[in-house]
Amino acid sequence: MDLVKGPVLVTGGTGFIGSHTVVELLNAGKQVVVIDDLSNSTIDVLASIEEITGSKPPLEIGDIRDRAFVDSVLAQYQPSAAIHFAAKKAVGESVEQPTMYLNINIGGTATLLDALHHAGVRDIVFSSSCSVHGETTHSPLNEDSPTQPANPYAFTKRTGEKMLSQLVEADESWSAISLRYFNPIGAHPSGKLGESGLGRPRNIMPWLLDVAAGRKQSLEVFGDDWPTPDGTCIRDYLHVVDVARVHVRALEHFKTGQAEVFNIGTGVGTSVLELLNTMEEASGREIPYEISARRSGDVSALVADAQRVATQWGWVPEFSVFQMCADAWRFDQKK
C-alpha cells in the first residue's frame, strides 16, 4: 500500500545510492525534491537522471546542518516523507578525521530530524550500513546480530539508528526505517549513472575498474590465507539498483510508532578473486593482482541474512554479480 502521497525529500540525492534511488522513485511516479551540497557528486547527475526517467527533480544545494536552509526547503516543497543519505562515508577518512564525521553524520542528522519534526514530517528512511556490526566472526548477519562499530563512520551510522529509536519512543507519531546495506556496487544498466569517483572510498570496485581500464597496473589483494575456499575475503555484494528499489519499497511499509531495522543483502558471499574473475569476464580485460598482507580490522566473511525484509516486504535482489560488474564497466567506459 502506498502510504506516501506527497513529495519525497531525498538528502544526498545526487550521490551514488541517492541518485539511483531518485531514479527509482521517479519511475514509480513519485514527486521528488533533492538536497545535496555536491561535496561528493556533481550537478551533471541531474541531467543523467532526466535522460533515464524523462524527469528532472528540483535540486536545492545546501548543507543539512544549516537549519535555516532545511527549514526553507521543507516550507517550499512540503514533503510527506524523507530518505536520508547525506553523510560522509569513507571509513579510512573517518579514522583520520573523526570529529568531521561526528559533525556531519550525527549533527546533520539531528538538524534534519528536528527540522522534519517541526515541519510535521514524521516518516523517514535512514541510510545505514552493515558496518554497524563491526569486526565480527558471526556470519550471516541478521538484524539481531551484535553491533560493535569499529570506526567513527560505523559509529555515526549506529548512532543514527539509535537516534531514530529514541525519537519514536518519545513521539509515537513518527515512523522510521533504517536500511543496513552490505556492499553496493554496479551502476545503472543504461550506463548513464554510476559512482562519480569524487572523494571515493577505497573499496574494491573502483580499483577493479581502474586496473581493467589500464589506469592502474594491478589490484592489491589483502591476504590469501583467510579461512575461505580461495583464501581471500568474502563479501555480500549487491547491485545499486536493487538497493535503490528497496528504499522505494520502504515507503510502503512505514509503521506508526515504530523504528525498524532491516539488513539488506543477497545472502550470497563472493570472494575477492571471484569478483576479480567476474570483472575479467564482464570487461574482457585481464586484471593482474598482487597479494599483500592482511589489513588490520578485516574479517574473513561478511554476508547478510536478509530474511526479515524478504518475509515482511517480499523484497529480493534481482541482479547477479556478473550484472553488477557488467553495468559498472559499461558506466566506466562511457564516462
KOLDONU-14650 format. One record per residue: residue in one letter; x, y, z of N, C-alpha, C, O in turn. Coordinates in steps of 0.05 Angstrom, whole numbers, padded with zeros to 5 digits, always signed. Example, Ala and Ser with C-alpha at 12.3 -4.5 7.8 and 13.67 -1.06 7.14 Angstrom:
! KOLDONU-14650
a+00264-00114+00156+00246-00090+00156+00264-00066+00156+00285-00066+00169 s+00257-00045+00142+00273-00021+00143+00258+00001+00157+00268+00023+00161 
! end
This chain:
! KOLDONU-14650
m+00017-00024+00000+00000+00000+00000+00018+00025+00000+00037+00027+00015 d+00011+00044-00017+00026+00069-00018+00018+00087+00004-00004+00098+00005 l+00036+00091+00024+00030+00107+00047+00039+00136+00043+00032+00153+00059 v+00055+00141+00023+00066+00168+00019+00054+00181-00006+00059+00172-00029 k+00037+00201-00002+00023+00213-00024+00037+00238-00035+00035+00244-00059 g+00051+00253-00018+00064+00277-00026+00092+00273-00035+00101+00251-00038 p+00107+00295-00039+00135+00293-00048+00153+00278-00027+00147+00278-00004 v+00174+00267-00038+00194+00253-00021+00219+00270-00021+00230+00275-00042 l+00228+00278+00002+00254+00292+00005+00277+00272+00005+00276+00254+00022 v+00296+00275-00012+00319+00257-00013+00344+00273-00007+00353+00289-00024 t+00356+00270+00017+00381+00283+00023+00404+00267+00011+00403+00242+00012 g+00424+00281+00001+00446+00266-00013+00436+00253-00038+00447+00232-00046 g+00417+00265-00051+00404+00253-00074+00420+00254-00100+00410+00243-00120 t+00443+00266-00101+00460+00265-00125+00484+00246-00121+00500+00243-00139 g+00485+00233-00097+00506+00214-00092+00501+00187-00106+00481+00184-00120 f+00518+00168-00100+00517+00142-00114+00490+00128-00109+00475+00123-00128 i+00484+00121-00085+00459+00107-00079+00436+00126-00081+00414+00119-00090 g+00440+00151-00072+00418+00170-00072+00407+00176-00100+00383+00177-00104 s+00425+00179-00120+00416+00185-00147+00401+00162-00160+00382+00166-00174 h+00411+00137-00154+00396+00114-00164+00369+00111-00151+00349+00102-00164 t+00367+00119-00126+00341+00118-00112+00322+00139-00124+00298+00134-00127 v+00333+00163-00130+00316+00183-00143+00305+00173-00169+00281+00177-00175 v+00321+00159-00185+00312+00147-00210+00288+00128-00205+00268+00129-00218 e+00292+00110-00185+00271+00091-00180+00245+00104-00168+00223+00095-00174 l+00249+00125-00152+00226+00140-00143+00210+00153-00166+00186+00151-00167 l+00225+00165-00184+00212+00178-00207+00198+00157-00225+00176+00161-00235 n+00212+00134-00228+00200+00113-00244+00174+00102-00231+00156+00092-00245 a+00173+00104-00205+00149+00095-00190+00127+00117-00189+00107+00113-00176 g+00132+00140-00202+00112+00161-00203+00112+00180-00180+00093+00195-00176 k+00134+00179-00164+00136+00197-00140+00146+00224-00148+00161+00228-00167 q+00137+00244-00133+00149+00271-00135+00173+00271-00116+00172+00259-00094 v+00195+00283-00125+00220+00282-00111+00232+00310-00109+00231+00325-00128 v+00243+00317-00086+00260+00340-00083+00286+00332-00071+00287+00316-00051 v+00308+00341-00082+00335+00332-00074+00349+00355-00059+00349+00378-00067 i+00362+00347-00036+00381+00365-00023+00408+00353-00025+00411+00329-00020 d+00428+00368-00033+00455+00359-00034+00474+00382-00033+00468+00404-00044 d+00498+00379-00021+00517+00400-00021+00538+00396-00043+00557+00412-00046 l+00535+00375-00060+00553+00369-00082+00582+00365-00074+00600+00370-00090 s+00586+00357-00049+00614+00352-00040+00625+00326-00050+00649+00322-00051 n+00607+00307-00058+00616+00281-00067+00603+00274-00094+00601+00250-00101 s+00593+00294-00108+00579+00290-00133+00579+00316-00149+00589+00336-00140 t+00567+00315-00173+00566+00339-00189+00537+00343-00198+00520+00325-00197 i+00531+00368-00207+00504+00375-00215+00497+00360-00241+00473+00358-00248 d+00517+00350-00255+00512+00335-00280+00495+00310-00275+00482+00300-00294 v+00494+00300-00251+00478+00277-00244+00449+00282-00251+00435+00263-00259 l+00439+00306-00247+00411+00312-00253+00405+00308-00282+00383+00298-00289 a+00424+00315-00300+00419+00310-00329+00417+00280-00335+00401+00272-00351 s+00434+00265-00321+00433+00236-00325+00406+00224-00315+00394+00207-00328 i+00397+00234-00292+00371+00225-00282+00349+00232-00302+00331+00216-00306 e+00350+00256-00313+00330+00264-00333+00331+00247-00358+00310+00240-00369 e+00355+00240-00367+00358+00223-00391+00345+00196-00386+00332+00185-00404 i+00348+00185-00362+00337+00159-00356+00307+00159-00351+00293+00141-00361 t+00297+00179-00337+00269+00179-00329+00251+00198-00344+00227+00195-00343 g+00263+00218-00358+00247+00238-00370+00239+00261-00352+00224+00279-00359 s+00247+00259-00327+00240+00279-00307+00266+00290-00293+00285+00275-00289 k+00266+00316-00287+00288+00328-00273+00278+00339-00247+00265+00359-00246 p+00285+00326-00225+00275+00335-00199+00289+00361-00190+00312+00366-00198 p+00275+00377-00175+00288+00401-00164+00311+00394-00145+00308+00376-00129 l+00333+00409-00148+00356+00405-00130+00360+00431-00115+00363+00452-00126 e+00360+00428-00088+00367+00451-00071+00395+00446-00060+00399+00426-00045 i+00414+00463-00067+00442+00459-00059+00447+00472-00032+00443+00496-00028 g+00455+00455-00013+00460+00466+00014+00468+00443+00033+00469+00420+00025 d+00473+00451+00057+00483+00433+00078+00461+00426+00098+00447+00444+00107 i+00458+00400+00104+00436+00392+00122+00441+00402+00150+00422+00401+00167 r+00465+00412+00156+00470+00423+00183+00459+00452+00185+00458+00464+00206 d+00452+00464+00162+00442+00491+00161+00412+00491+00165+00397+00486+00146 r+00404+00496+00190+00376+00493+00197+00358+00512+00180+00336+00504+00171 a+00367+00536+00176+00350+00555+00161+00346+00545+00132+00324+00548+00121 f+00367+00534+00121+00365+00523+00094+00345+00500+00093+00327+00499+00076 v+00348+00481+00111+00330+00458+00112+00301+00467+00116+00283+00457+00103 d+00297+00485+00135+00270+00496+00140+00258+00508+00115+00234+00504+00109 s+00274+00522+00100+00263+00535+00075+00255+00515+00054+00235+00518+00041 v+00271+00494+00052+00264+00472+00032+00238+00458+00041+00221+00453+00024 l+00236+00452+00066+00212+00439+00076+00187+00456+00073+00166+00447+00066 a+00190+00482+00077+00168+00501+00074+00159+00503+00045+00135+00505+00039 q+00179+00503+00027+00173+00506-00001+00160+00482-00014+00140+00484-00029 y+00170+00458-00007+00161+00433-00021+00142+00416-00005+00128+00400-00016 q+00141+00420+00021+00122+00406+00039+00122+00375+00033+00101+00364+00026 p+00145+00362+00037+00146+00333+00032+00130+00318+00052+00124+00327+00074 s+00122+00293+00044+00108+00275+00062+00127+00256+00076+00120+00245+00097 a+00150+00252+00065+00170+00233+00077+00198+00241+00068+00201+00257+00049 a+00217+00230+00082+00245+00236+00075+00261+00210+00073+00256+00191+00088 i+00280+00210+00055+00300+00188+00053+00327+00202+00057+00335+00220+00042 h+00341+00194+00078+00365+00208+00087+00391+00193+00080+00398+00174+00094 f+00404+00203+00059+00430+00192+00051+00454+00210+00059+00476+00200+00064 a+00449+00236+00060+00471+00256+00063+00489+00249+00086+00481+00250+00109 a+00514+00243+00080+00534+00235+00100+00561+00232+00087+00563+00228+00063 k+00581+00234+00104+00608+00226+00095+00610+00195+00099+00597+00184+00116 k+00626+00182+00081+00623+00153+00081+00649+00137+00078+00648+00113+00074 a+00672+00150+00080+00697+00135+00077+00708+00127+00104+00714+00144+00121 v+00711+00101+00108+00720+00090+00134+00747+00102+00142+00750+00111+00164 g+00766+00100+00123+00793+00110+00130+00794+00139+00137+00807+00147+00156 e+00779+00155+00122+00778+00184+00128+00765+00189+00155+00773+00207+00169 s+00746+00172+00162+00733+00176+00188+00752+00170+00211+00749+00183+00233 v+00771+00152+00207+00791+00147+00228+00810+00170+00231+00818+00177+00253 e+00816+00183+00208+00834+00206+00208+00821+00231+00217+00834+00248+00229 q+00795+00234+00211+00781+00259+00218+00754+00253+00232+00733+00258+00221 p+00756+00241+00256+00731+00232+00269+00711+00255+00275+00687+00251+00273 t+00722+00278+00283+00704+00300+00290+00687+00310+00266+00664+00318+00270 m+00699+00309+00242+00684+00317+00219+00661+00298+00214+00639+00306+00207 y+00665+00272+00219+00644+00252+00215+00622+00255+00236+00599+00252+00230 l+00630+00261+00261+00610+00266+00282+00594+00291+00275+00570+00291+00279 n+00607+00311+00266+00594+00337+00260+00574+00333+00237+00551+00342+00240 i+00583+00321+00215+00565+00319+00192+00545+00297+00195+00521+00302+00191 n+00554+00273+00201+00536+00250+00201+00516+00250+00224+00492+00244+00221 i+00526+00257+00248+00508+00258+00271+00495+00285+00274+00470+00287+00278 g+00511+00306+00273+00500+00333+00275+00480+00340+00252+00459+00351+00257 g+00487+00331+00228+00469+00336+00206+00443+00321+00208+00422+00332+00202 t+00445+00296+00218+00420+00280+00222+00403+00292+00243+00378+00293+00240 a+00415+00302+00265+00400+00314+00286+00385+00339+00276+00362+00344+00283 t+00399+00356+00261+00387+00380+00250+00364+00373+00232+00343+00385+00233 l+00368+00354+00214+00347+00345+00196+00323+00335+00211+00300+00343+00204 l+00327+00318+00231+00304+00306+00245+00288+00328+00260+00264+00327+00260 d+00302+00347+00271+00288+00369+00285+00272+00386+00266+00250+00394+00272 a+00284+00391+00243+00270+00407+00222+00245+00392+00212+00224+00404+00209 l+00249+00366+00207+00226+00350+00198+00204+00350+00219+00180+00353+00212 h+00212+00347+00244+00192+00346+00266+00176+00372+00266+00151+00371+00269 h+00189+00394+00264+00175+00420+00266+00158+00425+00240+00140+00441+00241 a+00166+00412+00218+00150+00415+00193+00127+00395+00191+00112+00396+00172 g+00125+00377+00211+00104+00358+00211+00109+00333+00194+00090+00318+00188 v+00134+00329+00186+00141+00305+00171+00150+00284+00191+00168+00288+00207 r+00137+00261+00190+00141+00241+00210+00151+00214+00200+00154+00195+00215 d+00155+00211+00174+00164+00186+00162+00192+00189+00150+00196+00207+00133 i+00210+00172+00158+00238+00174+00148+00250+00147+00143+00246+00128+00159 v+00265+00145+00121+00282+00122+00115+00310+00131+00118+00319+00151+00106 f+00326+00116+00134+00353+00123+00141+00373+00104+00127+00370+00080+00129 s+00393+00116+00114+00414+00100+00101+00434+00092+00122+00451+00108+00130 s+00433+00066+00130+00453+00056+00149+00472+00037+00134+00474+00038+00110 s+00486+00020+00149+00507+00004+00137+00512-00021+00154+00508-00022+00178 c+00521-00042+00140+00528-00067+00154+00552-00062+00172+00558-00079+00189 s+00566-00040+00168+00590-00034+00184+00583-00031+00214+00601-00032+00231 v+00557-00027+00220+00550-00024+00248+00555-00050+00264+00558-00050+00288 h+00557-00072+00249+00562-00098+00263+00592-00101+00271+00598-00117+00289 g+00610-00085+00259+00637-00085+00268+00653-00110+00259+00645-00124+00240 e+00675-00114+00273+00694-00136+00265+00684-00162+00278+00694-00170+00299 t+00665-00174+00264+00652-00197+00275+00660-00222+00260+00665-00221+00236 t+00660-00244+00274+00664-00270+00261+00637-00284+00256+00636-00307+00246 h+00616-00271+00264+00589-00282+00261+00578-00275+00233+00576-00252+00226 s+00572-00296+00217+00561-00292+00191+00545-00316+00183+00554-00338+00188 p+00522-00313+00170+00510-00288+00161+00499-00271+00184+00493-00281+00206 l+00496-00245+00178+00488-00226+00198+00459-00217+00194+00451-00208+00173 n+00443-00221+00215+00416-00211+00215+00413-00186+00232+00433-00177+00243 e+00389-00176+00234+00385-00151+00248+00391-00153+00278+00397-00133+00291 d+00390-00177+00289+00395-00181+00317+00423-00189+00323+00430-00193+00347 s+00440-00191+00303+00469-00197+00308+00481-00174+00323+00472-00151+00320 p+00502-00179+00338+00514-00157+00355+00523-00134+00338+00532-00137+00315 t+00521-00110+00349+00531-00085+00336+00554-00075+00352+00551-00068+00376 q+00577-00074+00340+00602-00064+00353+00617-00047+00333+00638-00056+00322 p+00608-00023+00327+00622-00006+00307+00652-00003+00313+00660+00003+00335 a+00668-00008+00292+00697-00009+00296+00711+00016+00286+00736+00017+00288 n+00696+00035+00276+00708+00060+00266+00688+00083+00269+00664+00077+00272 p+00697+00108+00267+00678+00130+00270+00655+00130+00250+00633+00137+00258 y+00660+00123+00225+00638+00122+00206+00616+00103+00215+00593+00110+00216 a+00624+00078+00223+00604+00059+00232+00590+00069+00257+00566+00064+00261 f+00605+00082+00275+00593+00093+00299+00572+00113+00292+00551+00113+00305 t+00576+00130+00272+00556+00150+00265+00531+00137+00254+00509+00147+00259 k+00534+00115+00240+00511+00101+00229+00495+00088+00251+00470+00089+00251 r+00509+00075+00269+00494+00062+00292+00481+00084+00309+00459+00079+00319 t+00494+00106+00312+00483+00128+00328+00457+00139+00314+00438+00145+00327 g+00458+00140+00287+00434+00149+00273+00411+00130+00277+00388+00140+00281 e+00416+00104+00277+00395+00085+00283+00383+00090+00311+00359+00089+00315 k+00401+00094+00330+00392+00098+00358+00377+00124+00361+00357+00125+00376 m+00385+00144+00347+00371+00170+00348+00342+00166+00338+00323+00177+00350 l+00338+00150+00318+00311+00145+00307+00295+00129+00327+00271+00135+00331 s+00307+00110+00340+00293+00094+00360+00284+00112+00383+00261+00110+00393 q+00301+00129+00392+00295+00147+00414+00273+00168+00406+00256+00175+00422 l+00275+00176+00381+00255+00195+00371+00227+00183+00371+00207+00195+00380 v+00225+00158+00361+00200+00144+00360+00189+00138+00388+00165+00140+00393 e+00208+00132+00406+00200+00127+00434+00188+00152+00447+00169+00150+00463 a+00199+00175+00440+00190+00200+00451+00164+00210+00438+00148+00223+00451 d+00161+00203+00413+00137+00213+00398+00128+00191+00379+00140+00186+00358 e+00106+00178+00386+00097+00154+00371+00083+00161+00345+00074+00144+00331 s+00082+00187+00338+00072+00194+00312+00093+00190+00290+00087+00191+00266 w+00118+00185+00298+00140+00180+00279+00139+00151+00269+00130+00133+00283 s+00150+00148+00245+00156+00121+00234+00184+00123+00222+00190+00141+00206 a+00201+00104+00229+00229+00104+00219+00237+00077+00210+00231+00056+00222 i+00251+00076+00188+00262+00051+00177+00292+00056+00171+00299+00073+00155 s+00309+00039+00183+00338+00040+00177+00345+00016+00160+00339-00006+00167 l+00359+00022+00138+00367+00000+00120+00397-00003+00121+00413+00015+00114 r+00406-00026+00131+00435-00032+00133+00443-00048+00108+00440-00072+00108 y+00454-00034+00088+00462-00049+00065+00491-00058+00067+00507-00047+00081 f+00496-00080+00053+00523-00092+00055+00542-00078+00035+00553-00058+00041 n+00546-00088+00011+00566-00077-00007+00554-00069-00034+00555-00085-00052 p+00542-00045-00036+00530-00037-00061+00552-00031-00082+00570-00016-00077 i+00548-00043-00106+00566-00038-00128+00549-00037-00154+00525-00038-00152 g+00562-00034-00177+00548-00033-00202+00542-00005-00210+00554+00014-00201 a+00523-00002-00229+00515+00024-00240+00488+00019-00253+00479-00003-00257 h+00476+00041-00262+00450+00038-00276+00455+00023-00302+00474+00029-00316 p+00438+00004-00309+00442-00012-00333+00443+00005-00359+00454-00005-00379 s+00433+00029-00359+00435+00047-00382+00463+00056-00387+00469+00065-00410 g+00480+00055-00367+00507+00065-00370+00509+00095-00366+00530+00107-00369 k+00486+00108-00358+00485+00137-00355+00489+00147-00327+00491+00171-00322 l+00489+00128-00308+00491+00136-00280+00507+00116-00265+00503+00092-00268 g+00525+00125-00248+00542+00107-00232+00556+00122-00210+00548+00143-00202 e+00578+00110-00201+00593+00122-00179+00611+00144-00191+00626+00140-00210 s+00610+00168-00179+00623+00191-00191+00654+00190-00190+00667+00199-00208 g+00664+00177-00169+00693+00177-00165+00704+00201-00150+00728+00202-00144 l+00687+00220-00143+00695+00243-00127+00699+00234-00098+00680+00225-00085 g+00723+00237-00088+00728+00231-00060+00719+00203-00052+00710+00198-00030 r+00722+00185-00071+00710+00158-00066+00727+00143-00046+00751+00145-00045 p+00714+00127-00029+00728+00110-00011+00743+00088-00026+00736+00082-00048 r+00763+00077-00013+00779+00057-00027+00767+00029-00025+00778+00011-00013 n+00743+00026-00037+00731-00001-00038+00740-00015-00063+00753-00003-00080 i+00733-00040-00066+00745-00056-00087+00736-00049-00115+00753-00051-00133 m+00711-00041-00119+00702-00038-00147+00716-00016-00162+00725-00021-00185 p+00720+00008-00151+00736+00028-00166+00764+00019-00173+00774+00025-00194 w+00776+00003-00154+00803-00007-00160+00802-00028-00183+00819-00027-00201 l+00782-00045-00183+00779-00065-00205+00776-00050-00231+00788-00058-00251 l+00759-00030-00232+00754-00015-00256+00780-00001-00266+00785+00000-00290 d+00794+00010-00247+00819+00024-00254+00839+00005-00267+00853+00013-00286 v+00841-00019-00256+00860-00038-00268+00850-00048-00295+00866-00050-00314 a+00825-00055-00296+00813-00065-00321+00816-00044-00344+00821-00052-00367 a+00814-00019-00337+00815+00003-00357+00844+00011-00362+00849+00028-00380 g+00863+00000-00348+00891+00007-00352+00900+00032-00337+00922+00042-00342 r+00884+00042-00319+00892+00066-00304+00910+00059-00281+00925+00076-00271 k+00909+00034-00272+00927+00024-00252+00938-00003-00261+00926-00017-00278 q+00962-00010-00251+00975-00034-00261+00964-00060-00250+00962-00080-00264 s+00956-00060-00224+00947-00085-00212+00929-00079-00188+00930-00058-00176 l+00914-00100-00180+00897-00098-00157+00912-00109-00133+00924-00131-00135 e+00911-00095-00111+00924-00105-00086+00903-00121-00071+00882-00111-00063 v+00909-00147-00067+00891-00165-00052+00903-00169-00024+00925-00179-00021 f+00887-00162-00004+00898-00162+00023+00894-00189+00036+00874-00194+00050 g+00913-00207+00031+00913-00233+00044+00901-00255+00026+00879-00251+00015 d+00915-00277+00025+00904-00301+00011+00904-00325+00029+00905-00348+00020 d+00905-00319+00056+00906-00341+00075+00882-00340+00095+00884-00349+00118 w+00860-00328+00085+00836-00327+00102+00822-00355+00101+00826-00370+00082 p+00807-00361+00122+00793-00387+00122+00768-00388+00104+00746-00391+00112 t+00774-00384+00078+00753-00384+00057+00762-00403+00035+00786-00410+00034 p+00745-00411+00017+00752-00431-00004+00777-00423-00020+00793-00441-00026 d+00780-00398-00028+00804-00390-00043+00823-00373-00027+00843-00363-00038 g+00818-00370-00001+00837-00355+00016+00833-00325+00016+00847-00311+00031 t+00815-00314+00000+00810-00285+00000+00784-00279+00014+00766-00295+00016 c+00781-00254+00022+00758-00245+00038+00732-00248+00022+00732-00244-00003 i+00711-00254+00035+00685-00257+00023+00667-00234+00033+00666-00228+00056 r+00652-00222+00014+00633-00201+00020+00607-00206+00005+00606-00221-00015 d+00586-00193+00014+00559-00195+00002+00555-00170-00015+00548-00149-00005 y+00559-00173-00041+00556-00151-00060+00528-00151-00070+00516-00172-00076 l+00516-00127-00073+00490-00124-00085+00489-00100-00104+00503-00080-00100 h+00472-00102-00124+00470-00082-00145+00458-00057-00134+00438-00058-00118 v+00469-00034-00141+00459-00008-00131+00430-00004-00138+00415+00010-00124 v+00421-00015-00161+00392-00012-00168+00374-00028-00149+00353-00019-00142 d+00384-00051-00141+00369-00066-00121+00367-00051-00095+00346-00050-00082 v+00389-00038-00087+00390-00022-00063+00370+00001-00066+00355+00007-00047 a+00370+00014-00089+00352+00037-00093+00323+00028-00091+00307+00042-00079 r+00317+00005-00103+00289-00004-00103+00279-00011-00075+00255-00008-00070 v+00296-00020-00058+00287-00027-00031+00279-00001-00015+00263-00002+00003 h+00291+00021-00022+00283+00047-00010+00255+00055-00019+00239+00064-00003 v+00249+00050-00044+00222+00056-00054+00202+00037-00040+00180+00046-00032 r+00210+00012-00037+00192-00007-00023+00188+00001+00006+00166-00003+00017 a+00208+00013+00018+00206+00021+00047+00183+00041+00051+00170+00041+00071 l+00179+00058+00031+00158+00078+00033+00130+00066+00036+00111+00079+00045 e+00127+00041+00028+00102+00027+00030+00098+00013+00057+00077+00001+00063 h+00118+00015+00074+00118-00002+00099+00123+00013+00124+00132+00001+00144 f+00118+00039+00124+00121+00054+00150+00100+00044+00170+00077+00039+00163 k+00109+00040+00195+00091+00032+00216+00092+00054+00238+00113+00058+00250 t+00070+00067+00242+00069+00089+00261+00078+00080+00289+00068+00060+00299 g+00096+00095+00301+00106+00088+00327+00127+00067+00328+00132+00056+00349 q+00139+00061+00305+00159+00040+00304+00184+00050+00290+00183+00065+00270 a+00207+00042+00300+00233+00046+00287+00244+00019+00280+00254+00004+00298 e+00243+00012+00255+00251-00015+00246+00279-00014+00233+00287+00006+00222 v+00292-00037+00234+00318-00041+00221+00317-00065+00203+00306-00086+00210 f+00329-00063+00179+00330-00085+00160+00358-00088+00149+00370-00068+00140 n+00368-00112+00149+00394-00118+00136+00388-00124+00107+00371-00140+00100 i+00403-00110+00089+00398-00112+00060+00422-00124+00046+00443-00112+00045 g+00418-00148+00035+00439-00161+00020+00428-00184+00004+00403-00188+00003 t+00445-00198-00010+00436-00221-00026+00436-00247-00010+00422-00266-00017 g+00452-00247+00012+00455-00272+00027+00475-00291+00015+00479-00313+00024 v+00488-00282-00007+00508-00298-00020+00535-00284-00019+00537-00260-00027 g+00556-00298-00011+00582-00286-00009+00598-00290-00035+00596-00310-00048 t+00614-00270-00041+00632-00271-00064+00660-00263-00055+00664-00242-00042 s+00680-00279-00062+00707-00273-00053+00720-00252-00071+00709-00246-00093 v+00742-00241-00062+00756-00221-00078+00764-00232-00105+00760-00219-00125 l+00775-00256-00105+00784-00268-00130+00760-00275-00148+00762-00273-00172 e+00738-00284-00136+00714-00289-00152+00704-00263-00165+00696-00264-00188 l+00704-00241-00150+00695-00216-00162+00714-00207-00184+00705-00197-00204 l+00740-00211-00179+00760-00204-00199+00756-00220-00225+00756-00209-00247 n+00752-00246-00222+00747-00263-00245+00721-00255-00260+00720-00256-00285 t+00701-00247-00245+00676-00239-00258+00679-00213-00273+00668-00209-00294 m+00695-00195-00261+00700-00170-00275+00717-00174-00301+00712-00161-00321 e+00736-00193-00300+00751-00200-00324+00731-00210-00346+00734-00202-00369 e+00712-00226-00338+00693-00237-00357+00675-00215-00368+00670-00214-00392 a+00666-00197-00350+00648-00175-00359+00662-00155-00376+00650-00144-00395 s+00687-00149-00371+00702-00128-00385+00717-00138-00409+00725-00123-00427 g+00723-00164-00409+00740-00176-00429+00769-00168-00426+00785-00170-00445 r+00776-00158-00402+00804-00149-00397+00816-00167-00375+00802-00177-00357 e+00842-00170-00377+00857-00184-00356+00862-00165-00333+00869-00142-00338 i+00859-00174-00309+00863-00158-00285+00885-00170-00268+00880-00188-00252 p+00910-00161-00271+00932-00171-00255+00927-00163-00225+00915-00143-00219 y+00937-00180-00207+00935-00174-00179+00959-00183-00164+00974-00200-00173 e+00963-00171-00141+00986-00177-00123+00975-00183-00095+00957-00168-00086 i+00985-00203-00083+00977-00210-00056+00995-00194-00036+01019-00194-00038 s+00982-00181-00017+00996-00168+00004+00986-00177+00031+00968-00194+00032 a+00996-00166+00052+00988-00175+00079+00959-00168+00085+00948-00149+00073 r+00947-00182+00103+00920-00176+00112+00920-00147+00124+00939-00138+00135 r+00897-00134+00120+00894-00108+00132+00883-00111+00161+00866-00128+00166 s+00893-00094+00179+00882-00094+00206+00853-00088+00206+00844-00069+00193 g+00837-00103+00220+00808-00098+00222+00792-00113+00202+00767-00114+00204 d+00804-00125+00181+00789-00141+00162+00779-00166+00175+00791-00176+00194 v+00757-00177+00164+00747-00203+00173+00743-00220+00149+00742-00210+00126 s+00742-00246+00153+00743-00265+00130+00717-00263+00114+00719-00265+00089 a+00694-00261+00127+00669-00262+00112+00648-00244+00125+00645-00244+00150 l+00634-00228+00109+00611-00212+00118+00589-00216+00098+00590-00206+00075 v+00569-00231+00106+00546-00237+00089+00520-00232+00104+00518-00236+00128 a+00500-00221+00090+00475-00214+00102+00456-00238+00105+00456-00256+00088 d+00441-00238+00126+00417-00254+00128+00394-00234+00125+00387-00220+00143 a+00383-00234+00101+00362-00214+00094+00334-00226+00094+00317-00217+00079 q+00330-00246+00111+00304-00259+00111+00282-00241+00121+00259-00243+00112 r+00288-00222+00139+00267-00205+00150+00254-00188+00128+00230-00187+00127 v+00271-00175+00112+00259-00158+00091+00246-00175+00070+00226-00166+00058 a+00256-00199+00064+00243-00216+00045+00215-00225+00055+00196-00226+00040 t+00214-00232+00080+00189-00242+00092+00169-00220+00095+00145-00224+00088 q+00177-00197+00105+00158-00176+00112+00150-00159+00088+00127-00151+00086 w+00169-00155+00070+00163-00137+00047+00162-00152+00020+00152-00141+00000 g+00171-00176+00020+00172-00190-00006+00195-00181-00024+00194-00185-00048 w+00215-00167-00012+00237-00156-00028+00259-00177-00031+00268-00188-00011 v+00267-00182-00055+00291-00199-00060+00307-00185-00082+00295-00174-00101 p+00334-00186-00081+00350-00174-00102+00347-00189-00128+00343-00213-00129 e+00350-00174-00150+00345-00186-00177+00371-00189-00193+00372-00206-00211 f+00392-00173-00187+00415-00173-00205+00437-00192-00195+00441-00195-00171 s+00450-00204-00214+00473-00222-00208+00499-00207-00205+00500-00183-00212 v+00519-00220-00195+00545-00207-00192+00556-00200-00220+00569-00180-00223 f+00552-00218-00239+00561-00211-00267+00548-00185-00276+00561-00169-00288 q+00522-00182-00271+00508-00157-00280+00519-00133-00265+00522-00111-00277 m+00526-00137-00240+00538-00115-00225+00564-00106-00238+00569-00082-00242 c+00581-00125-00245+00607-00119-00258+00603-00107-00286+00616-00088-00294 a+00584-00119-00302+00580-00110-00329+00569-00081-00329+00578-00065-00346 d+00551-00075-00311+00540-00048-00310+00560-00028-00301+00562-00005-00311 a+00577-00035-00281+00598-00017-00272+00618-00012-00294+00626+00011-00298 w+00625-00032-00309+00644-00030-00331+00632-00012-00353+00646+00005-00364 r+00606-00016-00360+00593+00000-00380+00594+00030-00373+00600+00046-00390 f+00587+00036-00348+00587+00064-00339+00616+00075-00340+00620+00097-00349 d+00635+00059-00331+00663+00068-00331+00672+00075-00359+00687+00095-00362 q+00665+00059-00378+00674+00064-00406+00660+00087-00419+00670+00098-00439 k+00637+00095-00409+00622+00117-00420+00629+00144-00408+00622+00165-00419 k+00643+00143-00385+00649+00168-00371+00666+00186-00388+00673+00208-00379 
! end
